[in-house]
Amino acid sequence: MKDFPALWHEAVTTSLGFFWMALWAFVLGYVISSLVQVLVTRRRMQRAMGKDGVRSVALGTVFGFLSSSCSFSALATTRAIFNKGAGLVPSLAFMLASTNLVIELGMVIAIFLGWQFVVGEYVGGILLILVTWLLIRVTRPRRLEAQARREADEGHEDGDGGGKTWKEKVTSAEGWQEIGQTYVMEWQMVWKDVLIGFTVAGIISAMVPASFFEALFMGSGGQNAANPGFLAVLSQTLVGPLAAFFTFIGSMGNIPLAAVLFTQGVSFAGVMAFIFSDLVVLPVLRINAAYYGWKMAFYILGIMLVGIVSVSLILHYAFALFGLLPDFSGQAAVSDREFFQWNYQSALNILFLAVTGVLVWFWRQGRKLSSHQHEHHDHDHGGSSLTDTLLRVLVCVALIWLAGGLLVPFF
């Protein structure tokens, strides 16, 4: 058993390691979001994805697949296309596709969990989009959608600035200054949630024993763990989002923790529900509330939870029908990962950090010339004063925790 200082250092290293793994995806997602907000006109977006028809939903799915990003950046890009006039269903299809139909995510799942979970991730992602579409058609939240558009529109530039075309913007210094300002704004809105989320993830990974997760899932472990009874499968599928709530680190970082659950005997449905749940946790809820208002944020949370539970159950019993359920008994335990090593992730991180440097430089160049947009940065995006105060306290605690954990080996 490690002593507390060693666990502290391990927790901080894990937090920073998870963030290092996802950094390039963060930057890529926010760059895409900034380009969409500045370069794509409202009229063009309404024409392509303004209705909740088959073509618009298919386009949202394809665009989401092409953008392939983590949940935080997917939220930003989804807000951008929704604010430009895309329909609610195509916007959510984009969000689900960009976090589930992800090539690099499939590769990580294959390494930690096996091919059945890769198939479940991609097929389940498509089913989640279809179930979400069905739920929205049944509930018809038109008034809520109109209110969310007003909330998302408040304080935001249309992006059609001065009648310039996207070609004129992308070839002008003013256009890139606007892109840089939008990019910085995106980080200003979510960096606190990102910091707290990754800090908590490292603590959970290093300090909470696997037996805790096993105790959460009824029917895990034992001879029938791979395919327990229906009530046990349903219970695990319901608990999956709850477990993800306490271990949230985004769609890429939670795969090692999903593998821990699987090796402890959690069913295929329970593990898939855990993996799908990166969009139904507190930081995501809070960001959605900042974008669209709390009513729409809770509505999205509700339909996502219904979709996750139903799709996970469908996948489990479809795999069981064809005898394809994975066997946890032969699964090796999750080992410690080497986060900081030279590989493709490190190269991508360096590349996108350079991109960030360029956009920040444009932002600094445009601050004095764009006072109106600078005020837009400081706009209060709907967070209550109590929530913001609590968030600032948690940020200070997280920073002290991270700094202390890094310094522990020197004492």
Secondary structure, 3 states (H helix, E strand, C coil): CCCHHHHHHHHHHHHHHHHHHHHHHHHHHHHHHHHHHHHCCHHHHHHHHCCCCHHHHHHHHHHHHHHCCCHHHHHHHHHHHHHCCCCHHHHHHHHHHHHHCCHHHHHHHHHHCCHHHHHHHHHHHHHHHHHHHHHHHHHCCHHHHHHHHHHHHCCCCCCCHHHCCHHHHHCCHHHHHHHHHHHHHHHHHHHHHHHHHHHHHHHHHHHCCHHHHHHHCCCCCCCCCCCCCHHHHHHHHHHHHHHHHHCCCHHHHCHHHHHHHHHCCCCHHHHHHHHHHHHCCHHHHHHHHHHHCHHHHHHHHHHHHHHHHHHHHHHHHHHHHCCCCCCHHHCCCCCCCCCCCCCHHHHHHHHHHHHHHHHHHHHHHHCCCCHHHHHHHCCCCCCCHHHHHHHHHHHHHHHHHHHHHHHHHHC
